[in-house]
Amino acid sequence: MSEIPILYSFRRCPYAMRARMALWIAGIAVELREVKLSDKPPELAETSPKATVPVLAMADGTVVDESIAVMRWALKRCDPEGWMKGDENALIERNDGPFKHHLDRYKYPNRYEYEADHGKVDHRAEGLAILEDLDARLEEREQLCGEKPTLADIALFPFIRQFANTDRAWFDAQDLPHLQTWLDGHLSSDLFKSIMPKFAPWKAGDEPIVFGPG
């Protein structure tokens, strides 16, 4: 086992993105193991039976395999930007529940072709309604919980990015001026750029990749 935590991750997974951002801002270095989702290494399932990313494994055998839990674990150890002030359960639960439900069915309609509501629910419109509520919230503040980014912003951002990128021309044409400005700010941030380098999928025996600021 590595002396520093091991993070199983997938570059484009929104759950893994928010975990990496929290670890990075907390200054916690990890041994990064990039996972190819269609060919997962057996070590991932051995570490966490869920075999989904992100998974954070500590040298003492402790395993954290929920992205929000990884974020909170990191920020409880070091929170230089005060992100925990914006640990808003209601925003996070709506994002990870209803919004993610509609996002998946909007982005990947063929995966859910045989659901009872297929063709009856406009999942893009349902997702847009949630984004309109966030846009109204951002009319009064720069970020979701104040003037600076907090845990809520980082927890939601990768999923809103994914929704926007499903049809960027359509998204840009929507009346979401505050949310669009907010999204563009996070996309262009040094933090986001720092956690998005490309790595080859990991396999046992590879030279460790130490991932973190500095």
C-alpha positions, 0 to 999 in steps of 0.5 A: 500500500502506498504511503500516501492515499491512492485515488482511483479516478476517471478524468471525465467522471463528474464525481471524480472531478469534484473529488480531485478538486477538493483534494487539490485545494486541500493540498493533499497529494495522492497516488492517482490511478486512472481507470478505464471504465470499460476495462477496470483493474481488479484492484479497484473492486478489491478496494471497493466492491462498488468498483466505481470512481472515485475511490480513496484508499488510505495506508491504514486500510480506510476506504472512502468511496463516495465523492462527497465523502472524499470532498469532506474528508479532504476539507476537514483536514485542510480548508484554506478557501473556506469551502465547508461554509457552503456544505449545503445538503439541499443543493447537493442532494437535488443535484445528485438526485433529481438533476443527475436523473434527468441529466443521464436520460437527456445525455444517454437516452438509449440507455434508458429506452425501456423505462416506463417514462421513456418518451413521456418525460422531457428530461432536458426540460426537467433539468433546465428547470433546476438550472433556472432555479440556480440561475435565480439564486446566482442573480443575488450572489457570485457563487451559490453560497456567497461571493466565493466558491464553496463545496456546493459550487464544486460539487455541482459544477462538473454535472452542470458542465456535463449538461451544458456540453450535451448540446452547447449551442442549445445551452448557450441560447437559454436564458441563464445569464448568471449560471452561464457566467458562473459556469464559464468562470469555473471552466476557466479557473486554474483549479479546474485546469490543474485537475484535468491532465490526461493520464494513461489507464493504470495497471499493476506495476506502473510507476506511481503518479503523484497527483497534487499541487506542487 
